[in-house]
Amino acid sequence: MKILAVDQGTSATKAVVFGDDGETLASVEVAVTPHAVPGGGVEQDPEQVWESVCGAGRDAIFRSGGGVTAVGFANQGETVLAWDRGTGRPLSAAISWQDRRAATVCADMAGDAEQLTRTTGLPLDPYFAAPKMAWLRRNVTTEGVVTTTDTWLLHRLTGAFVTDATTASRTLLLDLGRRAWSEEACAAFGLRSRDLPAVVGCAEEIGRTDAFGVPLTVSGLCVDQQAALVGEHCLETGESKCTYGTGAFLLANAGPEPVASSAGLAVSVAWQLGEHAAYCIDGQVYAAGAAVAWLRRWGFLGRSEDLDAVAGSVADGGGVTVVPALSGLGAPWWRPDALASIEGIGPGTEPAHVVRATVEGLAAQVTLLARAAAMDLGRPLALLRVDGGLTRSRLLLQTQADLLQSPVEVASSAHATAAGVAALARLGAGEGATLDEVVVPPRPDRRYEPAVSADEAAVRLQRFERAVARLVASS
């Protein structure tokens, strides 16, 4: 069975056609353009997103030679918009997961924070969907419905008004234990549960669509990072992955029951199959690829491909420490007001030192997330599987292994998210009885082992933690 997987992301929509054995038959990527707006806002044009989905999907099917029967759809999770259910017409821009304007909403709701976390598994932070939904209602429009982008796209594709359990668990509105909308959480944000989409599983038939030029059944749905968890074959408790894209997102499989994080991480649904679910704990670095783009914009790098050459031209950061909090700090600090910092610049500082320190800062943040996940799981992460565009940087991944003091493994395929949602679509279309039967384990392409001592790694991490503490104290 050929499967079309659509991975609708922050800066691009990727469409991949997979064959019977999980081999990639065609891959197409269409750019979408987030726009920064005053006040910490980041917006996307919904129609551009829609056109990218349709265009990438049609082109991928054409290049694969046809014969596709089902489609899986992965989405960027916490991005929201207002739209008209009757016409499907957008009533607002799409408010990106990177948008920080809902910090005012969160500040007003500080008294509800603990109860919301107990109910939903998520800290109260503008990163998640509900604060942005409330912000839209307060500042843009009271008309139509406000949902995550997947619901709008699926409505245009099939006419259904649904979201899957993984995406719903990223809103701050889902009762995590029941996997149903929480009336209390909705009321806290001034939203009504009856205006929200139905919550469905990740592998079931949602409807039919002709948007890709041929009739297809939509049978797989998942938020992007959980789809990558599936695609990286992290199907057992304790297995973990990190995706390095616009941001960096570390997820660890937490098993069949929701856990309460004592380390400041988010807890979400990893996947839901029928009545059964798995859960995950996760943390976020909001600026990973975005930090590299910042280095380019300010002339530290000519091209992203130059990252290793420039950073590798110096032995270390030369005393420079970079905290790349360009969109605030996520887990475990949850400080949307934090700003990026560069410390330790002196007369001998070269641009390469700043680039090297940025690589160190990204790896250090992920390491601290891994350490927090290990605390919640009660055991260290024995191996970190990684995917995403920045995994092309050998320096980044060696630094990651050094600071983690554990191996880092890169999959041979660049399509972990697409592979994960394709497996779910395959299962939803009736092929296979269990997730393990339909997920093709990725073949390791590269493996990085720690090359520095535990003492040296600890010193480097402590230097970064001190910089973060100073940054948080001054914000």
N, C-alpha and C positions, 0 to 999 in steps of 0.2 A: 504494500500500500504506500503510495507516494503521499507525503504530507507537506503542505505549505505552512511554515512557521513565520509569523509576523512579529517582530520585536520592535515595538514603537518606543523609541528612546528620547532622550533629552535633545540631542543634536542631530539625530538621524533616525530614519526608519529602515530597518533591515528586514528583508524577506529572503528566506532560505527554503529551498525545496530539498527534502530528504527522501532517499529511496528506502526500499524494504529493509536493508541492513543498516540503516542509519547513515549511509554515505551521503555526502553533500553533492547534489546534482546541479544546483544553481544557487547563486547568491547575488543579491542586488541591494545596494544601499542608496537611499535618497536623503539628502541633507534637509534638516529643518533648522530654523534659526531662532533661538531664544533672544529676547531683547531686554536689556537692562533698562529699568525706568526709575525715576527719582524715588527716594525713600526706601531703598533696598528691594525694589520690585524686580521680578524677572517674569516676562510674559512670552507666550507663544501665540501665533495666529492659528486658531483651530482649523480653518479651511486649508491652510498649508499642511497641517498635520494629516488631515483627511486625504488630501491629494497625494501626500507621500505614501500613505498606507496603500491606497489603490494602485498608484503607479508602480511602487516596488513589487507588490504582489503580482500584478499582471505581467511585469517584465520577467520576474523569476519563473513563473509558470511557463511563459513562452520559451525562455532559455533552457528549461528542463525538458522540453519536448512534450509537455502536457501529461495527461493521465493522473493528475492530482485529484483526490477525492475528498479530502478534509483539510481543515485549517485550524491551527492553534494560534492564539493571540496573547502576547505578553505586553504589558503596559508599564509606564514609568511610575505608577503607584500613587504618589501623593499630589499629582497635578490635577487641578479642578477647573471647572467652568460652569457658567449658567447657560441654559439652553431651553428652547421651546419644545416640549414633548410632542406637540401636534405636527410641527413642521421640521423638527431637527435643526432649526436655525440657531447658531450660537448667539447668546445675548451678552457675552462678555469675552474678553481675551481668555486664553487658558493661563491660569496662574500657576507657574512652575513650582515644583517641590523646592527649588532654591529660593523662592520668594520669602522675604523676612517681614513683610508689612503686617502680617497677622501677629507679630510680637505684642502689639497693643491689645489684641483680643486675649492673648495668654496672660498678660499682666493684669487685666481686669478680672480674670478667672483664677487667680492664684489660690484662692481659698478652696477651689474644687480640685486642685491638682492631685492630691493624694488619693481621693476617691476615684478619680478618673483612671489613675494608674492601676489601682486595685481591680477595677472593672475591665479595662481594655488592654492592660499590659504595656501601655505606652506612656512615656513622660509627656507632660503638657508642654508642647513646643510647636512653634509655627511651621516646622518641617512637615508635620502631619497634615492630613487633609481637612479635618473639621475646623481648625482655626481659620484656614483660608476660606472655607465655605462660609463661615460666619462673617469674615471680613468682606467677602463679596456681597452678602446680604446687607451689611451695614453701609457699604460705600459705593456699590455699583448698581445693583438692581434687586428688587424683590419679586420680579416676574420669573415665570418658568420654574425649572428645577435646577438645583446645583448638585453636581455629582463629580466623581473622578472621571477623567477623560475616557477610560475604557467603556463606561456605561454609554456615553454619547456615541463613541465609535461603533460599539456593538449594536446600538439602536439603529444607526444608519446602515449597518451591514445587514441586520436581520429583522429589525423591528422589535426585538426583545428589550426589556427594561431590567437589566440584571447587572450584577457585579459578582466576582467570585470571592470566596471566603478569604483568600490571601490578600486581595486588594482591600476588602472590607476591613480586615484587621489592621490596616495602615491608616485608618481614618480618625481614631480616637472616639468612635461611635459604636464599636462592636463589643458586646459582652463576650470576652474571649473564651470563657468556659462553655457558654451555650452556643457560640458562633451565630448569634442573632443580634439584631440592633438593640441597643440599650435605650429604653425610654428615658432613663435618668440622664445618660450622657447626652442624648439629643436635646433634652430640655435645657441642660447646662449651656449648650451652644446656641440656644434659641432656634433649633431646627426641629422638624417633625419627622418621626420615623416613617409615617405614611407617604412622605414625599421621596423616600429613598428607594433604590432599586432592590429587587429580590436578591437574596444571597444564595448563590448556587455553588456546586462543587467545581473542581478543577478539571474533571474528565467526564463530561456528559454533553449530549447534544443540546445546543442552545437554539439553533435555527439554521436556516439556509441563506446563502448570499450569492448574488450574481455579480458582485462588485469587482471581481477579479477576472471577468471575462468568461468564466465557466461556472456552472452551479457547484457550490461546495457546501459541505456541512461544517459549521463551526462547532468543534467538539473538545477544544482544550482552551482553558483560560488560566492565567497566573500572572501575578505581579512579577516584574523582571528579575529582581534579586532572588526570589524563591524559585523561579524557573531556572536560574543559573545553579542554584543549590541542587536541583534535580539533575540538570545537565552535567554537573560535575560528579554525579553519582554519590552524593553525600546522603545516603539513604539510611544510615545507621546513626544512633545516638552518639554524639561527640564528634562526628565528622564535620569538617568545616571548609569553607571556601571564602575567597575574597575576590571581588570583581573590581578592577581598576579602570573606571571609565571617566566621565566628567567628575564624579566623586569616587570614593573607594568604599566598598560595602562588604563588611565581614559578617557572615552568617554561620551559625553552628546549629546542627540538628540537636534539638532538645528532647526528642522522643514523643510519645503519644499523649502526654499530659502537659497542660500549660504550667510553666514554672514562674516563680516570682523572682525577678532579678534583684540581687542585693548589691550589684556592682554598677547600677545606673544604665543598664542596657535595655533595649526594647525587646518585648516578647510578642511574637506574631504567629499566625498560622503559616506553616511551611507548605502544606498542601492538604486538600480535603478530597477524599474519594468516597462517594456515597455518604454514609453517616460517620465515617472514620476520618480522623485527621492526625497529622503530625505537626509539631510546633518547632519554632526556632527562636534563638536569641540573636540579636544583631546590634551592630554599631556602625556608625557612619563617619567618614571623612568627607565633608561637603565639597572640598576642592582638591582633586587629584589631577585629572587631565586639565581642569580649569586652572590649576596652579601653573602647569606647564604653559598653557595659553597666556597667562599673565607674564611669565618670563619672556615669551616671544614678544608680547606687546610692548614691553619696556626695553627690548633690545638685548637682553641677557642671552637669548637664543635666536638663531636665524630661523631654524625649523625645528619642529618637534623631534624629527629624526636625529637632530644633533645632540640630543640630551646626553647620551653616554659619552660622546666625544668631548663635549665641553666639560661636563662634570668629572669625567675621568682624566682630564688634563691636570688636575690637582690631586694631591694625596688625600686631602680631607677638606673640611669646610673652612680651614684657616681661622678657627675661633668663631665663625659666624654660626648662629642658630636661627633657623626660620621656622615659625609656626604659621603654616599656610591656611589660616582661618579666614579665607576671603569671603565666605558666606556664614561666618559664625562658627562656633564649636558645637558639635553634636555630642554623642555619647563619649565618655560618661559625664561630661561637664554640663551639657545642655545650656550653653550660653549663646543665644542667637545674637546678642549685642557685641560679642567679642570681635575684634578686628585682627587682621594678620599682623605679624611683627617680624622684623629682622633685627637681630641683636649682634653685637660684637664686631661691627665694621670698624676697621682701622686703616692707617695709611697704606698697609700692604694688601688690603682686600682687593681682589680681582673679581670680575663678573663670574668667573668660573666657581669661585668660592660660594657665591650666593646660589648658583645652580646646584652645586653639590649639597649645600645645606638644605635646599628645598627637597631634594631626593631623600636626605636623611630625615627631614621632618615628616614627610609622607610615611616613610617606613616606621618611624617612631610612633606616629598616631595609630597605625594599624596594629603595631605590637602591643600598645596599651589596650586596645580593644580586645585583642586575643587574650591578654592577661585577665581582663575582666570576664570574658566568656569562660575561661578556665575556672575562675573563681565560682561562677554560677553553676558550672557543670560538675565541680568537685574533682576535676582532673585536668592536666595540661592538654593542649591541642597537639597531638603527636605529629600531625602533618597538616600543612595548609595548602589546599589546591587553589590555584589562581587562574583568572582569565581576564579578558578585557584588553583594550588597546595599549595600555602602558606596560603590559607584560613583555612588550618588545624590548624594553629597557633591561638589559642584563645587570646593569649596575643597581637599579632599583631592587630587583629581586634578590641579588646577592646581599645587598644591605638589609633587605627584609629577613632573609635567613639568618644573617649575623645577629640582628637585634632580637629576633624570636628565639634564637638558639634551638631551632628545630627546622626540619627540611621544608622547602617550598617547591611545589611541583606544578609545572605548567602543562596544560593539556595541549595536544597537537592541534585540536580544532579551535578556531577563533569564535565559534558560535555556541557557547555554552548555554546562553539564555534561550536561543532559538531551539537548540537540541532538547532542552528541558520541556519547553511548551509543546514541541512536536511529539515528544513521548507521551505527554498528557493527552494530546489530541488523538494519538494512535489508540490509547487506552479507552478514551471516550467514544471512539468509533467502533469499539468492539474487538480490537486486536490485542490479545493478551488479557490475562486475568489479574495480574499484579503489576505494580510499578517496576519492580525489579526485572520483569520479563520484557519490558518495552524500553527501558533506559539502556543505551549502549555505553558501557564504561569507557570514558575517554582514555586514549593512550597517552602516557606521559611523553611530552616532547623534550622537556629539559627538567632537570632537578638540581636544586641548589642546596648545598649543605653549609652549615655555619663554618665560617673561616676565621673567626676571632674567638677569644676566650669569653667565658661567661662574665668574668670581671670587667673586661673591656666593654662588652655589651651593656652591662649595668651602669657603667660610668656614662656612656653616651645617652642612655635613656634618662638617667637622672638629670643630666644637663638640659635635655629637652623638657622634662617635667618642671624644672625650675623656671624655664622660660614661659611655659604655659601658666604656671602659678602667678608669675609677675603680670602676664597679659590679663588674666582673669581679675586680678586685684585692681588693675588700672581701668577696667572696662566699666 
